Amino acid sequence: MKAPVSVSILQSPRARLAALVAGLSVLGAGAGLVAQVFHATVDVVGFAVTVVDKRGNLVTDLGEAEFEVIEDGRPQAIKFFARGDDTGATPELHVGLVFDTSGSMDEDIALARTAAIKLIKALPEAADVTLVDFDNEVRVARFSQEDFPRMVERIRSRKPDGETALYDALGTYLHGAGAQDGRKVVVVYSDGADNRSSLNYAEIVTLLKASDVTMYTIGFLNHLGSYYQLETRSRLQRLTEPTGGQAFAPGSLKDIEQAYDKVLADIKAQYTLGYVSTNAGTDGRWRKVEIRVTRPGLKTRTRQGYFAPYRRQP
């Protein structure tokens, strides 16, 4: 049995976190971020798509012909398609848990642990799970399914203490996820009150836009004042939107169970689409992508676009 890969990143030197940005090729001002693609066919840009009806119910029976992909106003031909229930065709699933163990989580840590462990138990099809737990420091380890007991022990053993380096933890996860092929889903368990990170809010939003990760946030906000609850919930929602995920703010064990069920159903209902862009440019610019369905009354949740590959001209 292989031991899980583990690394600890101290948050004091900003240069350590700047390296994460460089690792995703952030060259500045909306240009130069490397597009996230299916590496088996390097030109195919991949999107995970969730489809819901007017009541918010998941729609899982659509065919490839019912999807349209528009990039910067131009139709694109779908080259890869898989439904979430087609286990033989769906790309490999990689799951991330970004788990807040700072002192402000003291009242909610037991609920967060329970929710995180239940989610992983319900996803035996995941190829691996990357656990990023954080307070003043960010610690990351990747576990295979056979290492599940070790991961549970790690989740249960960390005592809440210190400040909250949420954005640095997300940056650390995204840096590692960029090297993984297939579908990537990350679930964040936190009160969202970052007071330690070297990365700032704008930087982490840019990194999320550059990634092909779908992110869900479970915000434990009850101990915050009403104003800070609204502000933090809005901030977490704005983080998830570029990825096609959702933000939840459960107030009780029942609410956590409902959020957990929705996240799990979302993951299992995702469609995977891939296409080769008609734009062969390598200028690193943002490309807006809209994915529609032709069946009336339905809408999609997915990432909003991607950054084109960047190659410096000689």
RANORKA-V216060 format. One record per run of one state. SS is the DSSP state (~ for helix, > for strand, _ for the rest). FROM is the first residue (numbers start at 0). TO is the last residue. If there is no record, write none. Layout:
BEGIN
ss=SS from=FROM to=TO
ss=SS from=FROM to=TO
END
This chain:
BEGIN
ss=_ from=0 to=3
ss=> from=4 to=8
ss=_ from=9 to=12
ss=~ from=13 to=22
ss=_ from=23 to=35
ss=> from=36 to=36
ss=_ from=37 to=42
ss=> from=43 to=51
ss=_ from=52 to=56
ss=> from=57 to=57
ss=_ from=58 to=62
ss=~ from=63 to=65
ss=> from=66 to=70
ss=_ from=71 to=72
ss=> from=73 to=75
ss=_ from=76 to=76
ss=> from=77 to=81
ss=_ from=82 to=91
ss=> from=92 to=99
ss=_ from=100 to=101
ss=~ from=102 to=104
ss=_ from=105 to=107
ss=~ from=108 to=120
ss=_ from=121 to=126
ss=> from=127 to=133
ss=_ from=134 to=136
ss=> from=137 to=143
ss=~ from=144 to=156
ss=_ from=157 to=164
ss=~ from=165 to=176
ss=_ from=177 to=181
ss=> from=182 to=189
ss=_ from=190 to=199
ss=~ from=200 to=209
ss=_ from=210 to=211
ss=> from=212 to=218
ss=_ from=219 to=224
ss=~ from=225 to=240
ss=_ from=241 to=245
ss=> from=246 to=247
ss=_ from=248 to=251
ss=~ from=252 to=268
ss=_ from=269 to=269
ss=> from=270 to=275
ss=_ from=276 to=281
ss=> from=282 to=282
ss=_ from=283 to=284
ss=> from=285 to=292
ss=_ from=293 to=297
ss=> from=298 to=300
ss=_ from=301 to=303
ss=> from=304 to=306
ss=_ from=307 to=308
ss=> from=309 to=309
ss=_ from=310 to=313
END
